Amino acid sequence: MMRNLVIIAGSLTIAICGLVVVSSRSLCELTGYFRATADTTVDNLTQQIPDAIHDRKLENELQVARQQLIDRQVELSLSGSQVEQLRKDVAELDASVARRQRLLAEAYPVLKTAVARSQAAVRFASTDFSIADFQKEVDDLMTLQDRESRQREIKRDGLARLEKSLTEGERALSEMRTALEGLDQEVAVLRSRRDQAQVESATLDLISSATAGRQTVAANVSQTVDRLKQDVQKAEARNEARRNLAPVDALPGNQVGRAWSRLEALKTYHDAESTPSPASDEADRGAAKKAQKPAKPK
């Protein structure tokens, strides 16, 4: 099975490369597409990784940075020990060179007098030397003085360079320590802000959901109330129509109602008959005026 998958993958790769070669595109462009595809895929996968994994990765990176800071601090401490040892060596060489310089300075007049007087022996530092042995001792002391003087100069130069490097290293470590502390504080602040933002987001989601639910409930209740209102209005209108279509005198056994209706009808006829019409009223008023005028003399 694995062999078949490898064969299929190899065939697809060869086919794609063949298509690119046959076309006007170059293999470098195909490589760029592969790299862009891989970058996009990795970015998508990275965005889907949970925050806990990102936090653990960040914590591991900070731990590595702290360990590097500790390692460099150890190396700087070792360099400081070397500086101290080098300072002791330089101090010892200074003392040795200074002591030997005084010895050679005191040997100069003794040797000068012996050579001037052609002495076969000399006395120096409460010790008797033959002239040849004394000259040999002086030559050895001068050789040793030159060698230690050169060593002292070399160690002084090395000490100066090492002290400069140690100072720069301490400054770099101090800056690195400050940057790491600032990074720790920034990470803590960002995590706190992220937690607060998540809590606020959850609260806003809850408020939005509650508001949407309240609006939905209000809409449903409003529809129900409107339906109930329409039903009440229809029932009241139906009852009113039924009351209008059912006369009171038509009801069986309602003698008082029938009597009242009868009187009302008779009163209508009486009022209509008793009330004069406008034309007859005008004629009556004209006749009254003529009767009131005096007769003219003949």
Residue pairs with C-beta under 8 A, 6 or more apart in sequence:
16 30
17 27
17 30
20 26
20 27
20 29
20 30
21 27
51 194
55 191
58 187
62 180
62 183
62 184
62 187
65 180
65 183
66 180
69 173
69 176
69 177
69 180
72 169
72 173
72 176
73 173
76 166
76 169
76 170
76 173
79 162
79 165
79 166
79 169
80 166
82 162
83 159
83 162
83 163
83 166
86 155
86 158
86 159
86 162
87 159
89 155
90 152
90 155
90 156
90 159
93 148
93 151
93 152
93 155
94 152
96 148
97 145
97 148
97 149
97 152
100 141
100 144
100 145
100 148
101 145
103 141
104 138
104 141
104 142
104 145
106 124
107 124
107 134
107 138
107 141
110 122
110 124
110 134
111 122
111 134
111 135
111 138
113 119
114 122
114 131
114 134
115 131
119 131
120 130
120 131
121 128
121 129
121 130
121 131
122 128
122 129
122 130
122 131
122 134
123 129
124 134
129 137
248 254
248 257
248 261
249 257
249 258
249 261
251 257
276 284
